[in-house]
Amino acid sequence: MRVCVVGLGGVGGYIAANFAKSGIDVTGVARGEHLGRIKERGLAIIEDAGRWSVNMNVCSQEELEGVFDVVLFCTKSYDLAQSAKVMQKHIAKESVVVSFANGVNNGDILRENLDAQVLDGCIYILSHIESPGVIRKKGKVFAAVFGGEGSEKAADLFEHSKLRYKVSEDIQKDLWEKYIFIAAFANLTSYYDMSIYQVATSHADETKAVLEEIAKVAAVKGIDIQKEVEKSLETALSLPKDASTSMHLDFQNKKQTELEALSGYLVKEARKYGVELPHLRKIYEELAKR
C-alpha cells in the first residue's frame, strides 16, 4: 500500500516519521528548507522520552509521482483546497483520503475537490516544527480519530505503526467535540492577545458565552456537544498558564491564520440557520481587520 502524507509539520511529520519507522511505504510532501534538511539528514523527532530520526521518501508536490492508496492531508486548513487540487492526479477513485487540519468541514472540502473515498477526521497532538528537519512533540497526547467508508485502510496504518487511533461511529460529534475548544480559544486568545488560562480567568463570562454559541451552532446541525462547554472550561484552567493557541501565535507573528476555519465558518453557518452569535461575530469582524 502506497501512502502519502501531504505536509510534514508538527502533525504530518510525526505521523510520517512513525509510518516510515515501522516500514510502511510512505512518501512525505514538504517544501523549503524543511524539505531540504529532511532529504539530507532524515526527519528527527524529539519526544519526552528522547530523540530519534528516520530516513524517508520526501519530495515537493511538483516532484511527486504515481498514485497513492492512502493520502493524509496535514496542511493548514487554508491550504487544503489547493493541496487537494494539486494532488488530484495522484489519487484514484479507490484511494482513501483524510484531512487532519483544524475545522469541522475539511471532509466537505475534500469531497468538493476529489473523486475518492473521503474520511472525516481530527487529531489530538501537541507538536510543531522546532527547526528545519526537526519535529518536537510535547507530552503523551496522541490520538487520530476518523470515520467513513475506507476507514479500515487508515486503521491498518496506525495499527501497524503503533499510533493510537479510533474509528468513530459518530465522526461528526467527535469532530465538534474537539472543535469547540479549539475554535473558542483560538478566537479569544487572538482577540485579547492572552493565553488560554488568562482568557478563561479574566474573561470568564465571555469565554463561557463563546463556548455556548459554538454549541448552539452544533445543535442546529443535529449535534449535541453541550457537555463540552463545562469540560472546555475545566481544560482551560488546567493548562500551563502560558499555553496559547496556534492561531494566536500566527496573529502575533503576522502569519496567515486559520480564522475562516475557526471563526468565519461558524458565522456563516449561524447566518444560514438563523442563529445569533453576538460574541463570536464581534470577535470575527475585529480579527478579520488585523
C-alpha positions in Angstrom: 0.0 0.0 0.0 1.4 3.4 -1.1 0.9 6.2 1.4 1.4 9.9 1.0 1.4 12.5 3.9 0.9 16.0 2.5 2.5 18.5 4.9 5.3 17.4 7.2 4.7 19.9 10.0 4.0 19.0 13.6 1.2 16.7 12.8 2.2 15.2 9.4 5.9 15.0 10.2 5.2 13.0 13.4 2.8 10.6 11.6 5.0 10.1 8.5 8.1 9.5 10.6 6.3 6.8 12.6 5.0 5.2 9.5 8.5 5.2 7.9 10.0 3.8 11.1 7.6 0.9 11.1 8.4 0.0 7.4 5.3 1.5 5.7 5.8 2.7 2.1 5.2 6.4 2.9 6.2 9.5 0.9 6.1 12.8 2.6 5.4 16.1 0.9 7.2 19.2 2.2 8.8 22.4 1.0 11.6 24.9 1.5 14.4 24.4 4.0 12.4 21.8 5.9 12.3 19.6 2.8 16.0 20.1 2.1 17.0 19.2 5.6 14.9 16.0 5.6 16.4 14.9 2.3 19.9 15.5 3.7 19.6 14.1 7.2 16.3 12.4 7.6 13.4 13.6 9.8 14.2 13.9 13.5 11.6 13.6 16.2 12.1 14.9 19.8 9.8 13.4 22.4 9.8 13.5 26.2 11.4 10.1 26.1 14.3 11.2 23.8 15.2 11.9 20.3 15.1 9.6 17.2 15.3 10.1 13.5 14.4 8.2 10.3 15.3 8.4 6.7 12.2 8.5 4.5 11.0 9.3 1.0 10.3 13.0 0.8 9.7 15.5 -2.1 7.9 18.6 -3.1 4.4 18.3 -4.6 5.9 19.1 -8.0 8.3 16.2 -7.7 5.6 13.7 -6.6 5.0 10.7 -8.9 2.4 7.9 -9.1 -0.9 7.2 -7.5 -1.4 6.6 -3.7 -3.7 4.2 -1.9 -4.0 6.5 1.2 -3.4 10.2 1.4 -3.3 12.1 4.6 -3.6 15.9 4.3 -1.8 17.5 7.2 -1.7 21.0 5.8 -3.2 24.1 7.4 -7.0 24.5 6.7 -6.4 27.4 4.3 -4.1 25.3 2.1 -6.4 22.3 1.9 -8.5 23.0 -1.2 -5.4 24.0 -3.3 -3.4 21.0 -2.0 -6.3 18.7 -2.9 -6.4 20.1 -6.5 -2.7 19.6 -6.9 -3.0 16.0 -5.6 -5.8 15.0 -7.9 -3.6 13.2 -10.4 -2.1 11.2 -7.6 -5.4 10.0 -6.2 -7.7 7.3 -7.7 -11.4 6.7 -7.1 -10.4 3.9 -4.7 -7.9 5.9 -2.8 -8.7 6.8 0.8 -8.1 10.4 1.8 -8.5 12.3 5.1 -7.6 15.7 6.4 -6.3 16.3 9.9 -6.4 20.1 9.7 -8.3 22.2 12.2 -12.0 22.6 11.4 -15.2 20.5 11.0 -15.8 20.9 7.3 -12.5 19.6 5.9 -14.1 16.4 4.6 -16.6 18.5 2.6 -13.7 20.5 1.1 -12.0 17.2 0.0 -15.3 15.8 -1.4 -15.7 19.0 -3.5 -12.2 18.6 -5.0 -11.6 14.9 -5.2 -13.3 11.8 -6.5 -12.1 9.4 -3.8 -13.1 7.7 -0.6 -13.1 10.7 1.8 -12.9 10.1 5.6 -13.7 12.8 8.1 -11.1 13.1 10.8 -9.3 15.0 13.5 -6.2 14.5 15.6 -5.1 15.2 19.2 -1.4 16.1 19.4 0.9 18.8 20.7 3.7 19.2 18.2 5.5 21.7 16.0 8.5 22.2 13.7 11.3 23.1 16.1 13.7 23.7 13.3 14.1 22.6 9.7 14.0 18.8 9.7 13.1 18.5 13.4 9.6 17.9 14.9 9.1 18.5 18.6 6.2 16.6 20.2 5.2 17.6 23.8 3.6 15.2 26.3 2.0 11.8 25.7 -1.1 13.1 23.9 -1.8 11.4 20.5 -5.0 10.1 19.0 -6.1 10.1 15.4 -9.9 9.9 15.0 -11.6 9.2 11.7 -14.7 7.6 10.2 -16.3 6.8 6.9 -16.1 4.2 4.1 -12.5 3.0 3.8 -11.6 3.6 7.5 -10.1 0.1 7.7 -7.2 1.1 5.3 -6.3 4.1 7.5 -6.7 2.0 10.7 -4.3 -0.6 9.3 -1.6 2.1 9.0 -2.0 3.4 12.5 -2.2 -0.1 13.9 1.0 -1.2 12.1 2.9 1.9 13.4 1.5 1.6 16.9 0.0 5.0 16.9 -3.2 5.4 18.9 -6.4 5.8 16.8 -10.1 5.4 16.9 -12.5 4.5 14.1 -15.5 6.7 15.1 -19.1 5.6 14.9 -20.2 9.2 15.1 -17.4 11.2 13.5 -19.3 14.4 13.2 -19.8 14.5 17.0 -16.2 13.7 17.6 -15.1 16.5 15.2 -17.3 19.0 17.0 -16.1 17.9 20.5 -12.6 18.8 19.5 -13.6 21.8 17.5 -15.5 23.6 20.3 -12.4 24.0 22.4 -10.0 24.9 19.6 -12.4 27.4 18.0 -13.4 29.1 21.2 -9.9 29.7 22.5 -8.3 30.4 19.1 -10.7 33.3 18.8 -10.5 34.5 22.4 -6.7 34.3 22.7 -6.2 36.1 19.4 -8.8 38.8 20.2 -7.4 39.6 23.7 -3.7 38.7 23.0 -3.7 36.5 26.1 -3.0 32.9 27.0 -5.8 30.3 27.3 -5.7 30.5 31.1 -5.7 34.3 31.2 -8.7 34.4 28.9 -10.6 31.8 30.9 -10.0 33.7 34.2 -10.0 37.4 33.1 -13.0 37.0 30.7 -14.8 34.1 32.3 -18.3 35.1 31.3 -17.4 35.9 27.7 -15.5 32.6 27.4 -18.5 30.6 28.5 -20.7 32.6 26.2 -18.5 31.9 23.2 -18.5 28.2 24.0 -22.3 28.3 24.3 -22.6 29.9 20.9 -20.5 27.2 19.3 -22.6 24.5 21.0 -25.7 26.3 19.6 -24.4 26.1 16.0 -23.7 22.4 16.5 -27.1 21.8 18.0 -29.0 23.3 14.9 -26.9 20.9 12.8 -28.2 18.0 15.0 -25.0 17.5 17.1 -25.2 17.7 20.9 -22.0 18.9 22.5 -23.5 20.9 25.4 -21.5 18.9 27.9 -18.3 20.1 26.2 -18.9 23.7 27.4 -18.0 22.9 31.0 -15.3 20.4 30.0 -13.6 23.0 27.9 -13.6 25.5 30.8 -12.1 22.9 33.1 -9.4 22.0 30.5 -8.6 25.7 30.0 -8.0 26.2 33.7 -5.8 23.0 34.0 -3.4 24.1 31.3 0.0 25.8 31.9 -0.7 29.5 32.4 1.3 30.5 29.3 -0.2 28.0 26.9 -1.9 29.6 23.9 -3.2 28.6 20.5 -1.6 28.3 17.1 -3.9 31.0 15.7 -2.9 33.4 18.4 0.8 32.8 17.6 0.1 33.3 13.9 -1.5 36.6 14.6 1.4 37.6 16.8 3.9 36.6 14.1 1.9 38.3 11.3 1.4 35.0 9.5 -1.6 33.7 7.6 -4.2 32.3 10.1 -7.0 29.8 10.2 -9.6 32.4 11.1 -12.0 31.3 8.4 -12.0 27.7 9.6 -12.2 28.5 13.3 -14.4 31.6 13.2 -15.7 32.5 9.7 -17.2 29.1 9.2 -19.3 29.4 12.4 -20.5 32.9 11.5 -21.6 31.7 8.0 -23.4 28.6 9.4 -25.1 30.7 12.0 -26.4 33.0 9.3 -27.6 30.0 7.3 -29.6 28.6 10.2 -30.7 31.9 11.7 -28.7 31.6 14.9 -27.4 34.7 16.7 -23.7 34.7 17.7 -23.1 38.2 19.1 -19.8 37.4 20.8 -18.3 35.3 18.0 -19.4 37.7 15.3 -17.8 40.7 17.1 -14.5 38.8 17.5 -14.6 37.6 13.9 -15.2 41.0 12.5 -12.4 42.5 14.5 -9.9 39.8 13.8 -10.7 39.9 10.1 -9.4 43.5 10.1 -6.0 42.6 11.5 
